[in-house]
Amino acid sequence: MSTVTTISNLTLSQKDFNRFRKLAYDYCGLAIEEGKEGLVASRLTKIMRSLNIGSFSEYYEYVINDKSSDALVTMIDHLTTNYTNFFREPKHFEFLSSTIFPALANRSEYTIWSAACATGEEPYSLAFAAREHYANSGPTVKLLATDISTKVLARAQDGTYNEKCFQQVPMEILRKYLQRGVGPAAGNYRVKQFIREAISFRRLNLIRQFESFVESYPLILCRNAMIYFDIPTQQELVNRFYDHLEPGGYFFVGHAESLNNLKHRFEYVQPAVYKKPGLLRSR
């Protein structure tokens, strides 16, 4: 049945809704369910106003004709929610400190992959946690942080956040790893350079093959991202992450996520924590 959704005098037809759904799914696996017409119309209207585009069909043509794909990335960015915060889901950080960091303590260095890093709070939190655990005597911990959105990656790489983002972060962490803004930057903190230099930010579309990823990792995090994918896409992703883990490596998902409905090779450890069989090498 043909339906329409009207937001601010702009009408999203069922045909256009389905075209946007297919475009998002084909590009990055984003699964937009029936019944989300209002959400799609509302979020795309914001972009259309900024571009002075007067109809959804015109905006669709604008996106597919943009050879740079920047318009498509902007569309995806508006259709997803990049909510995150520092030290989100504390049980993961407790597990890091009690299990993963000690198991890797005798290595000279290793890399953790934050696969859907959004605006950077997750990889920076991991870097802070590693520094706190090892102090000055442990391995060099590097981070690979990836996301599909160039916009959020730019914010992450800059490492500047409003002070409200740190309300749950201990003052000792703030003193060690962040610079407080003054003058025009008052009210903000910026992650210190030595922490920023430990993180490599890269754009990555998760549903494409990870051809350039030759390294295997002792820990991969893909938290609160798979909720946007359908079951076949989730299953493909989970098994590719498995292939990029070291034997004995760990995989973290969001606490609202689970691998229960997927065919996979992981061992269950605890809620939102899975393990590739084997033992992590100690050196």
Backbone torsions as a table, in degrees:
resi	resn	phi	psi	omega
1	MET	NA	135.3	-179.0
2	SER	-80.1	127.3	177.5
3	THR	-127.9	161.2	177.5
4	VAL	-132.1	151.9	176.1
5	THR	-128.0	127.7	-177.6
6	THR	-113.5	125.1	175.6
7	ILE	-128.1	123.5	177.2
8	SER	49.5	45.8	177.5
9	ASN	68.4	9.6	173.6
10	LEU	-106.0	127.3	-173.8
11	THR	-105.7	122.1	176.2
12	LEU	-96.4	111.5	179.0
13	SER	-79.0	162.9	176.5
14	GLN	-60.8	-36.5	178.6
15	LYS	-61.6	-47.4	-179.3
16	ASP	-67.8	-38.9	176.9
17	PHE	-57.5	-46.0	-179.7
18	ASN	-66.5	-33.6	178.3
19	ARG	-67.3	-41.0	177.5
20	PHE	-67.1	-39.1	177.4
21	ARG	-58.9	-47.2	-178.3
22	LYS	-65.8	-40.5	179.9
23	LEU	-61.0	-45.9	-179.6
24	ALA	-65.8	-40.6	-178.4
25	TYR	-68.6	-44.6	-178.1
26	ASP	-65.9	-33.3	-175.7
27	TYR	-79.5	-46.3	-173.2
28	CYS	-139.8	12.8	177.3
29	GLY	79.6	5.8	-179.7
30	LEU	-66.1	118.6	-177.1
31	ALA	-99.4	109.7	179.3
32	ILE	-101.8	118.7	-173.9
33	GLU	-80.0	156.1	169.2
34	GLU	-57.0	143.5	-178.3
35	GLY	97.2	-6.7	179.6
36	LYS	-97.2	16.5	-177.6
37	GLU	-57.7	-42.1	-179.2
38	GLY	-63.6	-42.6	178.8
39	LEU	-63.6	-45.4	-179.6
40	VAL	-62.4	-46.2	-179.5
41	ALA	-60.7	-44.0	-177.8
42	SER	-63.6	-44.7	-175.8
43	ARG	-74.4	-35.6	179.4
44	LEU	-75.4	-28.1	178.2
45	THR	-59.4	-36.1	179.6
46	LYS	-60.6	-41.6	179.2
47	ILE	-69.2	-44.4	-176.2
48	MET	-61.1	-39.2	177.7
49	ARG	-61.2	-42.6	-178.2
50	SER	-66.7	-25.6	-179.5
51	LEU	-97.4	-2.9	-176.8
52	ASN	58.7	42.9	177.0
53	ILE	-101.2	132.3	-168.4
54	GLY	-99.9	-0.7	178.4
55	SER	-152.6	154.8	179.7
56	PHE	-67.0	-35.1	179.1
57	SER	-66.4	-38.1	176.5
58	GLU	-65.5	-40.1	179.1
59	TYR	-65.8	-39.7	177.1
60	TYR	-57.8	-46.1	179.4
61	GLU	-63.4	-38.1	177.9
62	TYR	-60.2	-43.8	-177.6
63	VAL	-66.9	-47.8	-174.7
64	ILE	-73.3	-19.2	179.2
65	ASN	-93.0	-1.2	178.1
66	ASP	-83.6	104.7	-174.7
67	LYS	-67.1	-22.9	-179.6
68	SER	-76.6	-16.7	-175.1
69	SER	69.4	5.0	178.4
70	ASP	-62.4	-38.6	-179.9
71	ALA	-65.4	-37.2	178.7
72	LEU	-67.9	-42.0	177.8
73	VAL	-62.5	-40.8	177.8
74	THR	-63.3	-41.3	178.0
75	MET	-60.7	-47.7	179.7
76	ILE	-60.9	-41.6	-178.8
77	ASP	-59.7	-38.3	-179.9
78	HIS	-77.0	-23.7	-178.4
79	LEU	-85.9	-12.2	178.2
80	THR	-112.6	164.7	-178.5
81	THR	-109.9	119.1	-178.4
82	ASN	-95.9	35.5	179.2
83	TYR	-69.6	131.2	173.0
84	THR	-160.0	173.2	174.6
85	ASN	-156.5	172.4	-177.8
86	PHE	-73.7	136.7	179.6
87	PHE	56.1	37.7	177.4
88	ARG	-64.5	140.6	-179.9
89	GLU	61.1	74.3	-173.3
90	PRO	-57.4	-27.4	-179.9
91	LYS	-59.1	-33.2	177.1
92	HIS	-65.4	-40.2	-178.8
93	PHE	-72.2	-31.5	173.4
94	GLU	-64.3	-41.5	179.8
95	PHE	-67.4	-38.7	175.2
96	LEU	-55.8	-50.1	-175.2
97	SER	-70.1	-33.5	-175.9
98	SER	-87.0	-27.2	-170.1
99	THR	-125.5	-54.0	-170.5
100	ILE	-77.2	-50.6	-179.5
101	PHE	-57.9	-45.8	178.2
102	PRO	-62.5	-36.3	-178.9
103	ALA	-66.3	-23.7	-176.4
104	LEU	-106.9	9.0	-169.8
105	ALA	-64.9	-26.5	-176.8
106	ASN	-91.4	0.6	175.7
107	ARG	-77.0	157.3	175.3
108	SER	-80.0	-34.0	176.3
109	GLU	-163.0	161.0	172.4
110	TYR	-160.7	166.9	-176.5
111	THR	-123.9	135.2	173.6
112	ILE	-104.9	139.3	-179.7
113	TRP	-107.4	116.7	170.7
114	SER	-96.1	102.9	-165.3
115	ALA	-82.3	-20.1	178.3
116	ALA	-136.4	73.9	-164.2
117	CYS	-80.7	-11.7	-179.0
118	ALA	50.4	-130.2	-173.9
119	THR	-86.1	11.0	167.5
120	GLY	101.2	-4.7	-177.9
121	GLU	-61.0	-37.3	-179.3
122	GLU	-65.1	-55.8	-179.1
123	PRO	-62.7	-35.5	177.0
124	TYR	-65.6	-40.1	177.0
125	SER	-61.3	-40.4	177.8
126	LEU	-63.9	-41.3	178.5
127	ALA	-64.3	-42.3	177.4
128	PHE	-61.4	-45.9	-176.9
129	ALA	-62.7	-41.6	179.1
130	ALA	-63.7	-43.8	178.5
131	ARG	-61.2	-42.6	-179.6
132	GLU	-64.9	-39.2	-176.7
133	HIS	-71.6	-47.2	-173.1
134	TYR	-89.2	-14.3	-174.5
135	ALA	52.9	-125.8	-177.5
136	ASN	-109.0	11.6	-171.9
137	SER	-116.4	-1.1	-174.6
138	GLY	-101.3	-167.7	179.7
139	PRO	-69.8	161.7	171.0
140	THR	-79.3	120.1	-178.8
141	VAL	-104.6	118.7	176.4
142	LYS	-106.4	161.0	178.7
143	LEU	-131.6	137.4	167.4
144	LEU	-103.2	124.5	-177.5
145	ALA	-123.9	119.8	-175.3
146	THR	-124.8	152.7	175.2
147	ASP	-160.9	158.1	179.6
148	ILE	-79.5	-21.6	-171.7
149	SER	-93.9	119.0	175.8
150	THR	-66.1	-30.8	-179.5
151	LYS	-64.6	-50.2	-178.1
152	VAL	-71.4	-31.6	177.3
153	LEU	-64.2	-37.8	177.7
154	ALA	-63.0	-42.2	177.4
155	ARG	-64.5	-41.9	-179.6
156	ALA	-63.5	-44.9	-177.3
157	GLN	-64.7	-34.8	178.1
158	ASP	-67.2	-37.1	174.6
159	GLY	73.1	24.7	179.8
160	THR	-107.6	131.0	-176.1
161	TYR	-139.1	150.2	175.5
162	ASN	-66.6	147.1	-176.8
163	GLU	-59.9	-24.2	178.8
164	LYS	-63.5	-23.3	179.6
165	CYS	-68.0	-15.2	-172.4
166	PHE	-110.7	18.7	-176.4
167	GLN	-62.6	-27.7	-179.4
168	GLN	-101.6	8.2	-177.2
169	VAL	-98.5	129.5	-179.3
170	PRO	-58.2	144.4	-178.9
171	MET	-58.5	-33.0	179.7
172	GLU	-61.9	-38.2	176.9
173	ILE	-65.1	-43.9	179.7
174	LEU	-59.3	-44.7	-177.7
175	ARG	-64.7	-39.0	-174.7
176	LYS	-76.4	-39.4	-164.1
177	TYR	-119.0	-2.4	-177.7
178	LEU	-132.6	150.8	175.3
179	GLN	-106.1	131.1	-180.0
180	ARG	-83.5	132.6	-179.2
181	GLY	-72.0	148.8	175.9
182	VAL	-129.4	164.5	179.3
183	GLY	59.9	-128.6	-180.0
184	PRO	-60.9	-22.9	-179.0
185	ALA	-93.9	6.5	179.4
186	ALA	-58.0	140.0	-177.3
187	GLY	93.1	-3.5	178.7
188	ASN	-120.6	158.9	169.8
189	TYR	-123.5	148.3	172.5
190	ARG	-122.8	134.6	177.8
191	VAL	-62.3	135.2	-177.0
192	LYS	-65.2	153.0	-171.5
193	GLN	-59.1	-39.4	-176.5
194	PHE	-65.7	-26.2	173.9
195	ILE	-77.9	-45.9	179.5
196	ARG	-57.8	-37.2	-178.1
197	GLU	-70.4	-15.6	178.5
198	ALA	-82.8	-6.3	-174.2
199	ILE	-117.8	129.4	175.4
200	SER	-103.8	112.6	179.7
201	PHE	-93.4	130.2	-179.3
202	ARG	-140.0	143.4	175.5
203	ARG	-79.0	133.9	-179.8
204	LEU	-149.3	130.4	170.8
205	ASN	-92.5	111.2	-171.3
206	LEU	-61.8	-25.7	-177.2
207	ILE	-84.2	-5.7	171.7
208	ARG	-84.8	159.1	177.4
209	GLN	-65.3	147.5	179.6
210	PHE	-89.2	57.7	-172.2
211	GLU	-57.0	-38.7	-174.2
212	SER	-84.2	-0.4	-177.8
213	PHE	-94.1	89.1	-177.8
214	VAL	-90.3	-17.1	-177.2
215	GLU	-81.3	152.6	169.1
216	SER	-110.5	155.7	-168.2
217	TYR	-125.4	147.7	175.0
218	PRO	-78.8	-18.0	178.4
219	LEU	-149.4	130.9	171.9
220	ILE	-124.7	133.9	175.0
221	LEU	-114.5	128.9	169.7
222	CYS	-135.9	81.0	-170.1
223	ARG	-103.3	131.6	174.4
224	ASN	59.9	31.7	174.8
225	ALA	-116.5	-35.1	-175.3
226	MET	-70.4	-13.6	175.7
227	ILE	-62.7	-18.5	-179.5
228	TYR	-86.6	-5.9	-174.7
229	PHE	-109.9	154.4	174.4
230	ASP	-79.7	173.4	-173.9
231	ILE	-60.0	-47.1	179.2
232	PRO	-58.9	-39.8	179.4
233	THR	-68.4	-42.3	177.0
234	GLN	-58.0	-44.7	-177.1
235	GLN	-64.6	-42.5	177.6
236	GLU	-62.2	-43.7	-179.2
237	LEU	-62.9	-48.2	-176.9
238	VAL	-59.2	-41.0	-179.0
239	ASN	-73.3	-28.0	174.2
240	ARG	-73.4	-37.3	174.3
241	PHE	-61.6	-41.0	178.1
242	TYR	-55.2	-44.3	-177.9
243	ASP	-67.0	-19.2	-179.4
244	HIS	-101.7	11.2	174.1
245	LEU	-98.3	147.8	169.9
246	GLU	-67.7	157.3	168.6
247	PRO	-54.8	131.1	-177.6
248	GLY	83.0	1.2	-178.3
249	GLY	-73.8	160.2	-174.9
250	TYR	-111.2	150.4	179.3
251	PHE	-128.6	122.7	178.8
252	PHE	-106.0	132.8	169.3
253	VAL	-116.9	173.1	177.9
254	GLY	-68.8	154.0	-178.0
255	HIS	-69.5	-12.9	173.6
256	ALA	-91.1	2.1	-177.2
257	GLU	-113.5	161.7	-179.6
258	SER	-155.8	155.2	174.9
259	LEU	-98.2	11.5	-172.6
260	ASN	-57.9	-35.4	-175.8
261	ASN	-93.3	10.1	-175.4
262	LEU	-114.3	149.9	170.5
263	LYS	-86.9	119.3	-176.7
264	HIS	-150.2	173.0	-176.8
265	ARG	-109.2	5.9	-177.4
266	PHE	-75.9	154.1	167.9
267	GLU	-94.1	137.3	176.1
268	TYR	-76.7	134.6	178.6
269	VAL	-109.7	-55.7	177.5
270	GLN	-162.5	172.2	-178.5
271	PRO	-50.8	126.4	176.2
272	ALA	71.7	11.1	177.4
273	VAL	-128.9	126.1	179.4
274	TYR	-129.7	160.9	-173.4
275	LYS	-137.6	138.0	170.9
276	LYS	-79.0	132.2	-178.8
277	PRO	-55.0	147.5	-179.7
278	GLY	119.4	-175.3	179.6
279	LEU	-117.2	134.2	173.3
280	LEU	-63.4	133.2	176.3
281	ARG	-67.6	142.3	-175.6
282	SER	-84.8	-19.3	-178.7
283	ARG	-132.0	NA	NA
